[in-house]
Amino acid sequence: MVRKYRLGSILLQVLITIVAIAYLIPSLIVFLYALKSQQETSKSFPLSLPNHIEWANFSKALEALNFWRSFGNTALLTVCSVVLIILLSSMAAYAISRGATKFFNSTYVFFIAGILIPYQVIFVPMFTLGSNLGFINNFVGVIFLYVATNLPFAVFVTTGFMKTIPKEVEEAAAIDGCSVLRTFWLIVMPMLKPVAAALTIILSLQIWNDYLMPLLFLSENNLKTLTVMQSQLFSAFSTDFNTGFAGIILSSLPILFLFIFMQKHFVKGITMGAGK
């Protein structure tokens, strides 16, 4: 029995290692290409180390991406969307988890149904509606669409976490004279920090890397995001992989730093919400 367990554990570790390597190889190639010159890239093996580090690729990427403009656009969309999603989902989850009525249960089912429909499926009617409402080349309109399409998932996760918060804390606040709104903002919201951190990472990663929504709604050059600008570095006829991969690395750094900064809250928020 012990031998079978050890054999199974070893096989599982080998399988996980193979999968991890398969995921890391493309990232390693991107990193190595960003450090090589075009001449060295065409002659060397993709996984070989560069003979000379070509730092000019990153300066070319900054210029080709119009980096600081597109970075600001992407950051604005991401930050505003994530903040609104977390605030709205927290209020909705608080009402759903504490309101034991058919109305709140039906509302929760309505949000759950929204998870089953990816926004790519309803993009044609959503684009038609957005164009009629003046969302074209409008950051406010795109933020509204991001909030609407990501709110069901956020409500689902936050509601699961909210059920782990004991009601006795709120009852004690009510005895001390706190209103419902005061209890929510001063007591409940600080306790939602782990799930808020988890949602911040998940939603930021999704919105930061989104390509379809900015491509169709933000057509002006000064409004384009990093993902749209990156796509312009790769074409069917001529592609500078070194500059393009350097641009990918530069655009990935903010999300990487965000995950490193908030990773300790990420696991806690996911596990506590799923354990109820």
N, C-alpha and C positions, 0 to 999 in steps of 0.2 A: 504493500500500500504506500509506504513511504517512497519507494523507488519510483512508482508510477506518478506520485505527486511531484517529485523532483524532476522527472523526465518531462512532465507536462509544463512545469514552470520554466524549464530550460527552453523548451520549444516555443513557449509564449514569448520569452525574452528575445529569442532569435527572430521571431516573426516581427515583434515590435521594432527591433533594431533595423531590420530590412525595410520596413515601412518608413521609419524615420530617415534612413539614408535616401530612399526614393524621393522623399519630400525635400531633403536638404540639397540634393544635387542640383536641381534647377536654380535654387537660390545662390549656391556657390558659383555656378556658371555666370549668373548675372553679376556677382561681385567681382569675379576675375576679369570678365570682359570690360567692366567699367574702369579697370586699372591698366588695361592694355591699349596699345596703339592699334590702328586699323591694319597696318602691315603685319604686326605680330599676331593679331587675331586670325588673319587669313592663313597663316602658315603654321600656327601652333595648335596643339591639342586643346580642346575647350577647358579641360580641367588642369592644364599646366599653369604653373606660377608665372607671372610676368617677369621678363628680364629687366624691364625698366617701368616704373610706375608712371603712368600718364595722367597727371593731375589735371591737365588741360581739359580732359573729358568732362569734368564737373563744372568748370567755368563755361564750357560750351553748352552744357545742359541748362545752366542757370539762364543763359541768354535765350536759348531756343524755347524754353518753357515759359519765358517771361515770368520767371519763378515767383517773384515777390507779389506780383499782381494776382496770378492764379492761386498762389498759396493763400493770400488774403481772402479771395473769393471762396475757396474750399473751406477755410477755417470759419468764415462767417456762416456759411450754410450748415456746417457740422455743429458748431457750438450752439447756435440759436435753435436748431432742430432738436438736439439732444436735451437741452435745458427744458424746452417746452414739453417734450415727450415725457420726461421724468416727472415734471410737475403735474401734468394732466393725468398720467397713469397713477401717480401716488394718490391723488384725490379720488379718482375713480375706484381704485383698489380699496381705499379706506371705506368708501360708501358701500361697495359690494360686500366686503368681508364683515362689516358691522351691521348691515341692513339685512335682516333675515326675512325678506318678503319675496313674493313671486316677481315683483318688478325688478329687483336687483339681481335675482337669479337669471331672469330672462336677459337682462343687460349683459351679464357675464357670458352667457351662451352666445349672445350677439358678437361680443368681442372675440370669443374663441373661434367663431365661424370666420372671422376676418383673417385669422392666421392661415387658414386652409387655402386662401386665394392669394397667390403672389401678385404684386402690383403689375408685373410684366404682362399678366394675362388680361388685365383690364386697362392696358395702357392706351389703347385707341380711344375708348370713350373718355378716359381721364384726360388725354391730350385735347380732345375736342372740347370738353368742359373747361379745361384750363385756358385754352385759347379764347373761349367766349368770355371768360372772367378776367382776361387781361393778364394772365400769368406768364406770357411770353416775355423773355428778357426782364423778368421781375423776380428779384431775390425773395420777396415776401411770398409770392405765389409758390415758388419752389419749396420754401420752408414749410408752407402750409401742406403741400402734397407729401413731403417727407413725414410730417407729423401724422397725417391721416393714415398713411400706409404702414407706419411702424408702431402706431399706438396699440393695436390689438395684442401684439407680442409683449409689449411692455406691461400692459394691464395684466396679462396672464402671469407673467413672472412676479410682478409686484404683489398681486393678490395672494399667490402662494406663500410669499414671504410674510405678508401682513398677517396671515393666519397664525404665524408662530409668535406674534407679539401678544402677550397676555392682556386680557381686557381689564384686569384688576388695576393696571397702571392708569388707564383712562378713568376708571371709576373713582380712583383716589383723587385724580385731578378734578373730576366733577364735584366731589365732596368739598374740595377746597375752593370751589366757585368758578372754575375754568369753563368757558363756553366750548362748544364743539369745535369751532374754528381755532380758538386759542389752544385747545388740547392737541389738535392736529398739527399746527405749525410749531409749537414749542416742545411737544413731547413725542408725537408719532414720527414726524419728519426726521429728527436727529437719529431715531432708531432705524430708519430706512437707509442709513449710510452704506451698508454692505451691498444691498441690492441695487442701490443707485450707482455704486461704483461698477458693479457687474454690467448693468445696462449701459453705462457710459462707454465702456470698452466695446461691447458688442455693437451698439448703435453707431458709435464713432467710426469703427472699422467699416461698417456697411455703408454709411453715408459718405465717408471720406473716399472710398474706392468706387463709389457708384459712377457709372458711365452713361447709362441710358437717359436718365432724367436730365442732367445738365446738357447732354448733347442735343436733345430735342427742344428744351425750353430756354436755353441760354445760348443764343447763336452769335451775339456780339463778341468781338475779340476781347474787349476789356472785362467781360463777365464770365469767361470760360474758366473751368476748374482745371486742376492738375491732371486728372485722368483724361480729359478731352485734349489737353495740350500734349500729353504723352502720346496719344494715338497718332498725332500728326508727325511724330518722329519716325514712325514705321509705315512704310508704303510698299506696294507690290513691285515697284520699279527700282527704288534706291533707298537703302536704309543704313544709317550709321548706328550699328548696334552698340558701339562703345558709348556714344553720347546718349542714346536711348536708355541703356541700362544704368548709366550714371544718373539720369533723370529719375528712373524708378527708385534708386536707392535714396536720393534726396527727398522724394515725395513720401517714402515709407518711414523716414526717421521720426516724424512727429507722432505717428501712431505707435511706433516701437517704444518711444520714451513714455508715452501715456500708459502703455501696458506695464512697463517696468515699474512705473510710479504707483500704479493702482492694483498690481497683481495680488497683493495679500488680501485685498477686499473682494477680488473677483471670485475666487474659489469659495469663500465664505458666503457670499451672496447667492451663488448658484446652489450650493449644497443645502443651505438653510431653507431656501425657497422650495426645494424639491423634496425635503424630508417630511413635510407635513402630510 
